[in-house]
Amino acid sequence: PTPEPTPEPTPEPTPEPTPEPTPEPTPEPTPEPTPEPTPEPTPEPTSDDPFEGIKDDEIATYSDLFDVPPPENDDEAFKLGKKIRQWIKDGKPEPGDEDEEDGEYDDEEDEEEIQKHDKEEPKKKKGRFGFFRR
């Protein structure tokens, strides 16, 4: 025979006396402190180094791939730093990675031009919007 659990008496909640609402004094409107004007953020980094956070070998690789001359002044250096950061963010694509077929296609155009040497017409530029890709 297992002893049956005896139900524990639940204590009845005693009603708490609700305090009568006292009229709150209205707080006087205090003038909000105006935030100090923060200087406009400049697009250029605050550091003196335009290539901060970029490794030297990444800068060298970028300049080799894209034939970029060294910047001649600070503005060019900051612009180049931005471009290199964007290039790194994009996964360091090589110049030919975007359209690998283009390189092959250009070679074929050159061969055709050599074959049609007797015609002196300027080579027409063909639109490459992806319609005639191989």
Secondary structure, DSSP 8 states (H G I E B T S, - for coil): ------------------------------------------SS-SSS-TTTT--HHHHHHHHHHHT----SSHHHHHHHHHHHHHHHHTT---TTTTTHHHHHHHHHHHHHHHHTTT----------SSTT--
